[in-house]
Amino acid sequence: MNIFKRIFKIGQAEAHSTVDKLEDPIKMTEQGIRDMKADLEKSLKALAEVKSLAIRARDDAESNKNKAKDYENKAMLLLKRAQSGDMEMAEADRLATEALVKKEECLQQTSRANAQQNKFEENVAALNANIKTIRGNISKWENELKTLKARVKVSSATKTLNKQLAQIDSSSTVSMLEKMKDKVAREEAIAESYGEIAQESRSVDEEIDKALAGAGHDRAVEDLGALKKKLGIIKKDDEETEGK
């Protein structure tokens, strides 16, 4: 039997866990506030109705009180008329008695109306206390909702930021950085090799130009000697010297 209880408890716990995951605290709070506002509306409607009943009971009590006093005055007038001889005493007694019965009925109705009024006023007080509590709860939960929404925004932003920071050290990011470093190193090596090739090309050209420049100078010297000889500027001694 215990095994079945344990299985049931496990299933119940899993069900509650699933419900907790599905339920959104903000939506639940908003729904709770809507429910409380609906209760407040009902309480206000009930308060208005009970207040109207209390007002009617008060008016009924006042009306019956005035009627009782009026019946008493009528009974006194009937007795006075009989006393003055305007009507027979027996008839006056009968009518005065009826008036006093009516007076008593009005007083009883006044008493009942007063009792109803007191009861309704107690209900009004209870409803006012209930309405005050509901309004306080609505104000409290609305403030809680604002705080909850702010906390959700902060936690979401913090989660996103931390996630981004965590991804900086992830293997994919490190691998990407390593690839970029390798690419830059390759580009730098290629640039350096082109520079060396260019330098080598310039060195060969300079050697060639130097060699050609020397040959041209010798030829120019020979041309100069031939020109001087043609002009008779070079003497015989110079020729012998040049020959040596």
C-alpha positions in Angstrom: 0.0 0.0 0.0 2.9 2.3 0.9 4.4 1.8 -2.6 1.2 3.1 -4.2 1.2 6.2 -1.9 4.8 6.9 -2.9 4.0 6.5 -6.6 1.1 8.9 -6.1 3.2 11.4 -4.3 5.9 11.3 -7.0 3.3 11.8 -9.7 1.7 14.6 -7.8 5.1 16.3 -7.3 5.9 16.0 -11.0 2.4 17.4 -11.9 3.0 20.4 -9.6 6.5 20.9 -11.1 5.0 20.9 -14.6 2.3 23.3 -13.6 4.9 25.6 -12.0 6.9 25.6 -15.2 3.8 26.4 -17.3 2.5 29.1 -15.0 3.8 32.7 -15.5 4.0 34.6 -12.2 3.3 37.9 -13.8 0.2 36.6 -15.6 -1.0 34.9 -12.5 -0.6 38.1 -10.5 -2.4 40.1 -13.1 -5.2 37.6 -13.1 -5.4 37.7 -9.3 -5.7 41.5 -9.4 -8.5 41.2 -12.0 -10.3 38.7 -9.7 -9.9 41.1 -6.8 -11.2 44.0 -8.8 -14.2 41.9 -9.8 -14.8 41.0 -6.1 -14.5 44.7 -5.3 -17.2 45.6 -8.0 -19.5 42.9 -6.5 -18.9 44.2 -3.0 -19.6 47.8 -4.1 -22.8 46.7 -5.7 -23.9 44.8 -2.6 -23.0 47.7 -0.5 -25.2 50.0 -2.5 -28.1 47.6 -2.3 -27.8 47.1 1.5 -27.5 50.8 2.0 -30.7 51.3 0.0 -32.4 48.7 2.3 -31.1 50.5 5.4 -32.4 53.8 4.1 -35.8 52.3 3.3 -36.0 50.7 6.7 -35.1 54.0 8.3 -37.8 55.8 6.3 -40.4 53.1 7.1 -39.6 53.5 10.8 -40.0 57.2 10.7 -43.2 57.0 8.6 -44.8 54.4 11.0 -43.7 56.5 14.0 -45.4 59.5 12.5 -48.5 57.4 11.8 -48.6 56.1 15.4 -48.5 59.7 16.6 -51.2 60.7 14.2 -53.5 57.8 15.3 -52.9 58.9 18.9 -53.9 62.4 18.1 -57.0 61.2 16.3 -58.1 59.1 19.3 -57.7 62.2 21.5 -59.8 64.3 19.1 -62.5 61.7 19.1 -62.7 61.7 22.9 -62.8 65.4 23.0 -65.6 65.5 20.5 -67.6 63.1 22.6 -66.8 65.1 25.6 -68.1 68.3 24.0 -71.2 66.5 22.9 -70.5 66.5 19.2 -70.8 62.7 19.1 -71.8 59.9 21.3 -69.3 58.6 23.8 -69.8 55.0 22.8 -69.0 55.8 19.1 -66.1 57.9 20.2 -64.8 55.1 22.4 -65.1 52.6 19.6 -63.3 54.8 17.0 -60.7 55.9 19.5 -60.0 52.2 20.4 -59.6 51.4 16.6 -57.2 54.4 16.3 -55.2 53.2 19.3 -55.0 49.7 17.7 -53.7 51.3 14.5 -51.2 53.2 16.6 -49.9 50.0 18.2 -49.6 48.4 14.8 -47.6 51.4 13.6 -45.3 51.2 16.7 -44.7 47.5 16.1 -43.8 48.2 12.4 -41.6 51.0 13.6 -39.8 48.6 16.0 -39.4 46.1 13.2 -38.1 48.7 10.8 -35.6 50.0 13.4 -34.4 46.4 13.9 -34.0 45.9 10.2 -32.2 49.2 9.9 -29.7 48.2 12.6 -29.1 44.9 10.9 -28.6 46.5 7.5 -26.2 49.1 9.0 -24.2 46.2 10.5 -24.1 44.7 7.0 -23.0 48.0 5.6 -20.2 48.2 8.1 -19.0 44.7 7.3 -19.1 45.4 3.6 -17.2 48.6 4.1 -14.5 46.7 6.0 -14.4 44.0 3.2 -14.2 46.7 0.5 -11.4 48.4 2.4 -9.5 45.1 2.7 -10.0 44.3 -1.1 -8.8 47.8 -2.0 -5.7 47.4 0.2 -4.9 44.1 -1.4 -5.4 45.5 -4.9 -3.0 48.3 -4.1 -0.5 45.9 -2.5 -0.6 43.5 -5.4 -0.3 46.2 -8.0 2.8 47.4 -6.3 4.1 43.8 -6.1 3.4 43.4 -9.8 5.4 46.6 -10.7 8.3 45.3 -8.6 8.0 41.8 -10.2 8.0 43.2 -13.7 11.0 45.4 -12.9 12.8 42.3 -11.4 12.0 40.3 -14.5 13.5 43.0 -16.8 16.6 43.2 -14.7 17.0 39.4 -14.5 16.4 39.1 -18.2 19.0 41.8 -19.0 21.5 40.2 -16.6 20.9 36.8 -18.0 21.6 38.1 -21.6 24.7 39.9 -20.5 26.1 37.0 -18.5 25.3 34.7 -21.5 27.2 37.0 -23.8 30.1 37.2 -21.3 30.1 33.4 -21.0 30.3 33.0 -24.7 33.4 35.1 -24.9 35.4 32.2 -23.4 33.6 29.5 -25.2 35.6 27.2 -27.5 33.9 28.5 -30.6 35.0 32.1 -29.8 38.5 31.1 -28.9 38.8 29.0 -32.1 37.6 32.0 -34.1 40.2 34.2 -32.5 42.9 31.7 -33.2 41.9 31.5 -36.8 42.0 35.3 -37.1 45.5 35.3 -35.5 46.7 32.6 -37.9 45.2 34.6 -40.9 46.9 37.8 -39.8 50.2 36.0 -39.3 49.9 34.5 -42.8 49.2 37.9 -44.3 52.1 39.4 -42.4 54.5 36.6 -43.6 53.3 37.0 -47.2 53.8 40.8 -47.1 57.3 40.3 -45.7 58.1 37.7 -48.4 57.0 40.1 -51.1 59.1 42.8 -49.6 62.2 40.5 -49.7 61.5 39.6 -53.3 61.2 43.2 -54.2 64.5 43.9 -52.4 66.2 41.1 -54.2 64.9 42.4 -57.5 66.2 45.8 -56.8 69.7 44.4 -55.8 70.1 42.5 -59.1 69.1 45.6 -61.1 71.6 47.7 -59.2 74.4 45.2 -59.9 73.5 45.1 -63.5 73.4 48.9 -63.7 76.7 49.1 -61.9 78.4 46.7 -64.3 77.1 48.5 -67.3 78.0 51.9 -65.8 81.7 50.7 -65.5 81.8 49.5 -69.1 80.4 52.7 -70.4 83.0 54.7 -68.4 85.9 52.7 -70.0 84.4 53.2 -73.4 84.0 56.9 -72.8 87.7 57.1 -71.8 88.7 55.3 -75.0 86.5 57.6 -77.1 88.1 60.6 -75.3 91.6 59.4 -76.2 90.7 58.8 -79.8 89.2 62.3 -80.0 92.3 63.9 -78.5 94.6 62.0 -80.9 92.5 63.1 -83.8 92.8 66.7 -82.7 96.6 66.3 -82.2 96.3 67.0 -78.5 98.0 63.9 -77.4 101.8 64.1 -77.7 104.1 61.3 -78.6 105.3 60.9 -75.0 101.7 60.6 -74.0 101.2 57.9 -76.6 104.2 56.0 -75.4 102.9 56.5 -71.8 99.5 55.3 -72.9 101.1 52.5 -74.8 102.9 51.4 -71.7 
